[in-house]
Amino acid sequence: MSQASPAAATLSPLIHLIDDDEAVRSGLALLIGTVGLRVQPWADPQAFVDGFDRQTIGAIVLDVRMPGVSGLTVLDTLIGQGVDQPIIMLTGHGTVEMCRRAFKSGAAEFLEKPVNDEQLLEALQNAVRQHVKSRERNKADRDAQQRFAQLTEREREVLGLIVSGLTNKEIGRALDVSPRTVETHRANLFAKLEAESLAQLIRQYAALVDAAP
């Protein structure tokens, strides 16, 4: 069996599989690998919490009932630490209360063993797509914030007035500057924020306001 190139491995999403049952780990790892996802199996939930790479793109498959640390406790710990990989819970003895608690704590999915192959693969592929989109949104937000940080105080004032719907002349009167100076600030805003249209400029401003603490 040929090994994937380092570049391919880097791009391929990684599924962390935590289950104390070796047979279950092996079987699920083989299944997940059939759709091109890499799998990192873990027998010890605490070792997983302490050692997994939080920067990877992918998802987490977590058994509920394990000796020592329960899957629900691990779920609470991960969510509390701000881990953003979607978490799919598996259990052989599920209850309505257990399912409710898992979703309330932040689980993306709750499946019962023996898990249906197609159901698990669909849940994982949805989770990976969700994680990719989430990371892309977060990166776009960070990039927008960095661009916004480049603006001068006057440029921010002009931006706010543009978003309010004022014309260049109205902005000039409000700031006691010439329309030509407003035009210069406006051009700088478009360049620094990398906006290609007024609508895009307004969307970026709205996103920054919504993201502000």
N, C-alpha and C positions, 0 to 999 in steps of 0.2 A: 504493500500500500504506500503510495507516494505521499510525502509530507507537503503541506501547503507552504508557500513561500512566506518569509517574514512579513512582507507587505500585505499579502492576503490575510494572514493571521491577524494583523493589526486592524484591518478593516472589518473582519468578521465579528459580529456581536458575540458576546460571551454570556453563557447561562451558568450561574452558580447554583448547584444542586446540593441541597443539604438534607441528608437522610441517614439515620444510623444503620439502616438495613442495607448491607452490601449488595444483595441481589436486586433490590429496588434501584439502588444507585446505578448499577451496571445496566439494567434493563432500560431505564429512562435515559441514561446517557447515550445508549445506542439509538434509541428512538429519536431523541432530539437532534443527534448528528445527521439523521437522514434528510433534514431540511437545511443543511448547511450552517447550522449554528454550532459554535464551539461550546464545550461543556467542561466546567471545573467542578468535580465532585468533592464534597466535604462530608466526612463522617461525624465530626465534632462541631456542633454549632458555635461553641465559644471560640474555637480556632478560626472558624469562618469570620465571625464578628471582628476578631483581632487582626486578621491577616488579609482579607480580600481587598482588591484594588477598587476603590470607590470611583475612580475616573473612567472605568471601562463602560462601554455601551453594551446594554443587554438587559437581563432580567434575573430575578432570583426565584428559584423554586424551593419552597421551605416546608418540610414535614411538620405537622403540629405536635405529634406525640413522640418525644425523644427523651431518653434518660438524662437526668441532670437538668439541662435547660430546655424548657418547652419552646415550641415554635412560636407561640403567641408572645412569650417573653422576648424572644429574639426579634420578632416583628416590632414590638414596642421600642426596643433598644435601637433598631435601625431607623425607624421613623423619628425617634427622639434625636438621633445624631444627624438628621437631615439627609440621609441616604435617599437618592432620587431614582434608583433602579426600581421598576415596578416589581411587586412581590406577589407571587402566586402561592397560595397555601394549599397543602395536600393533607388529607386525613383519612384514615380508615374507619374512624368512629366519630363522624361529624354530628353535631346537634345544631338546632336552629340558633341557640344562644351562642355557641362557638362561632358559627358563621357570622352572626350579627356583630360579635365583638371583633372579629378579624376585619370586617369591612369598616367598622367604626374606627379601628386603629390605623387604617390606611392600606389594607391589602387591595391589590388590583383584581384578584380572582380567588375563589375558594372552590376547590374540586375534591371530590371524594374518591378514595381508592376502592377497588382497582380503577384507576383513572382511564377514561376513554382516550385512546391514542389521538384521534382527530381533534377531540375537544382540547386536550393539552397543547397540541401543536398550534392550533388556532389561537389559543389564549397566549401562548408564548410569542407568536408572530405579531399579534396585536400589541402585546406589551413592548416588544422591541421597537415597533413603529412609533408607539407612544413616547418611548424614551428618546428616540432620535429626534422627534419633533420638539420635545421638551428641551433637550440640550440646544437645539438650533434656536429656539425662542430665547433661551437664556443668553446665548452668545450674541444674538442680535440686540438684546436689551443692553448687554454690557458694552457692545460696540457703540450703540447710540448714546449711552451715558458718557463714554469717553469722548465722542465727538462733541457732545453738548458742553463738556467741561472745557473745550477749547474756545468757547465763545467769550467775548468780552462782556462786561456788564451792560454796555450800551446795546450790543448785538442782541442780548437776551431781552432787553426792553423792546427793541424793534420787533423781535420775534413774537413776543406776547401781543403786541399791537396788530401785527399782520394776522395772527390767528383770530384776533377779535374782529377782523373784517375791515380795518381801516385802510384807506388808500395811502399812497406815499405822501400826498400833500397833507392829509389829516395827521399822519404820523409825524411829519415835519413840524406841523403846528403844535402838536402835543409835546414834542421834545425840544421845540425851539431850534430846529436845524433846518437846513435847506432840503428840498426834495432830492437834489442830486446826492447829498450826503446819505439820505435814506436809501437811495438806489445802491450806493456803495455798500452800506450795511446789509442790504437785502442780498446783493450778489455774494458777499462774504458768507452769509447764512447758508445759502444754497451750496456753496463750495464746501464749507466746513462740515455741514450735515449730510453732504452727498445726496441731496434731494434733487430730483429731476423735474419735479412739478410742485405747484402750490399744494395740491392735495397730499402729496407725499410728505411735504414739510409739515403740514397740519397733523397728519397721522403720527409722525415722529414726535411732535410736541405733545400730542394727547397721550401717547404711550409713556413718555417720560413723566408726565404729570401723574398718570395712573400708578407708575412704579415708585413714585416718591414716597418715602416713609411718612 
